[in-house]
Amino acid sequence: MKKIVAGVTAAVLAGAGVLSTPSGAAADAAPGDIIITLGEDLSDEEREMVLSEMDGDEQDQIVEVTNEEEHEYLGEFIPSGEIGSNAISSSQITIAEAGSGIDVDTNRINYVTEGMYANALVTAGVEDAEIYVTAPFEVSGTGALTGIIKAYEIETDIDIDEDQKRVANEELVRTGELSENHGTEEATELMARIKEEISEEDVETEEDLRNLIERIADEVGVTLTDEEMDGLVSLFERMQNLDIDWDRVQNQIGQIRDNIDEWMSSEEAQGFVQSVLDFFSEMIDTVRGWLEGSGGSESNS
């Protein structure tokens, strides 16, 4: 089981490109409200197992996700083999208090990272929610992404534009590809910085956008290939055509940065860091013991 901590919060920043939605979109959704998504191809036993893991049951609000829906929204950006032929991954969405941000926890998901989920969710306009993604065995997790967005539409009674969904999925994949080639931290910081700069600068032409991306990539320490550059230019042009509220983007990124700073100064964060340091200290002591033992044996022979 994996939890978003410091490194993954950068991915949330990268996903702060909130597409324009009516203010108060989630007015009918109250903190504590829960909706569950289940892959349509779960067996009865697997379905029961997943519901039990999420402390849910058949009486909860449940949305089923089909493999056809997965391919519809992700097929243009993710290889068919990664999507698979069965909808298995499932999720639980709990509405959180305003200002809480998005918290993603996963179990047995081996392709989509917590940060990639956060990217797509915030881009689609999802805010202040606790997300738990799981499956009865190791799966890619792409079906859960489709399901969460579908569940959000139902919970908030809003129909998200099909182009918005596709842009959210494209951003998810672009960030994942950049992460593979340049590292998760660098890729997510690059995406966040581009959005911050777009919210502050006048970007009117493709050349303006290309120059902005190139400058920020250089500042972050990422050398983009021509293909990566063209992909980012295309992505952000599509976002601009969807009339993104860039002021809201900037506010969202600022709020998330404040949440990160607050968490890092908390006792929970300090305890986490100390546990990591203790682990490495013990590991070094163990290795030192092995080396000393090995050296003594050789001298005696």
HUUR-V475844 format. One record per helix or strand of 3 or more residues. SS is the DSSP state (H for helix, E for strand). FROM is the first residue (numbers start at 1). TO is the last residue. If there is no record, write none. Layout:
BEGIN
ss: (SS,SS)
from: (FROM,FROM)
to: (TO,TO)
END
This chain:
BEGIN
ss: (H,E,H,E,H,H,E,E,H,E,H,H,H,H,H,H,H)
from: (6,34,44,62,67,80,90,102,114,129,142,162,184,206,226,246,267)
to: (14,39,53,65,74,83,95,106,123,134,156,182,200,220,241,264,300)
END
